[in-house]
């Protein structure tokens, strides 16, 4: 981060939009400040196009007058119910709000709002680093107003609340998620009293909707090192309330001197591994890939701890998690579910002989998501045994080579039998039924195992042979 004097801040705000806001505020005789994330990001030297402006008076009135002076090049949106307005000019968006003070009832995060001073407005901010303001009025242009030493917290890498953190989190429990999200994104530490308040107030998260929790979770997942956030969520007790399936992995049992690994911290290592350049839903697949292990864990005297079919059980758990967090139930959920279900397959193939048949079946089941699946499986190699790790990676390289060969040969044509279900029903005068499914699977298995060429004549011979066995074709003596 970089420190600036008021005169240097004035130079940084030497932009047309800020001078126009300044003139409008002075003409209307009101105090006006740029606040929040825009100010924080100036000191962090991060780009930001979203500008929040607090007016000690009517934010809507200042926004409306600014729009008048800017003319057609600006677009004004007014939200009377919230007392806010937005002016959009090109890529810049400026949000205007009147300074206010807030009070909350215990069972709602919707505040009772009254007009207030700048001090009142800064008091209601979530964290000290977001409570700084820079004056835009001409006689004080560039003056930093920092009553809670947010600048010092920025310099020290600290997340703290302006007022009593228990009050801050009780008033709006979503701030607990935001606290951990900011700490994760900025790689900051949460101040001790603030973290203790997270522990004490965790149950208040129950009044927050799944949609709002999902937004913050996604921002944590998309951070450079998302494990930081999930460790904090687990430590303060929030994870058990919002994603208990993941929290329950944080246990190590031991019998006869044999312990299994901590699958919670293993999961976070996989998530960090895959997060170097991966999109959101692949990261979700990494986060949930082992959630079935809690339900499938067994002690077997001869083999030790086992987690048989944890991928299958985990995949069945995915829809409920998405439903609870109000996440999209369409292709995004099915994608995550597929990767959780299939994540052991490449490893099983790599453990044994890498056969054409096994790779064909894997490619058939994974389809267009095969590259993401392989990426997840490679991220899943967290062994500290470098020799073992090297063997796994070499075997995965062999799987990838065979996958590449199949793709180059037009794998969709190779893997889908050229005789389909409609033709089978027509040939044998069948309606959709179990018999049709058996015949289709017979052809598919033969193609995947490369026992017959995917051509009409050999497949028809196989089909007729199976149909005779099933009594669908009369045999003649």
GIQUIGI-V814272 format. One line per field, one symbol per residue. psi: psi as a letter, one per 40 degrees, with the letter a starting at -180 (. if undefined). Layout:
BEGIN
psi->???
END
This chain:
BEGIN
psi->ihiiidddddddegiddddddddddddefiihihibdddddddefiihehhhhhhgahddddddddddddadeihhhhgddefiihhhhbehhhhhiihiiiiiideiehihhiiaiddddddeidideeeiihieidefhehhhgeefddddddefhhiidahdddddddgeddddddddddddefiihidddddddddeddeeeehiddddddddddddeidgddddddddddeedddddgddddeegihihhfehiiiheddddddddddeedfiiddddddddedeeedddehihhddeahifhfdddddddddddddddefihebdddddddddddeeedddddddahgidddddddddddbeeddddddddddegeiehdddddddddddddddddddddddegddddehiehadddddddefiihidddddddddddddddefdiigiddddddddddddddeeehhih.
END
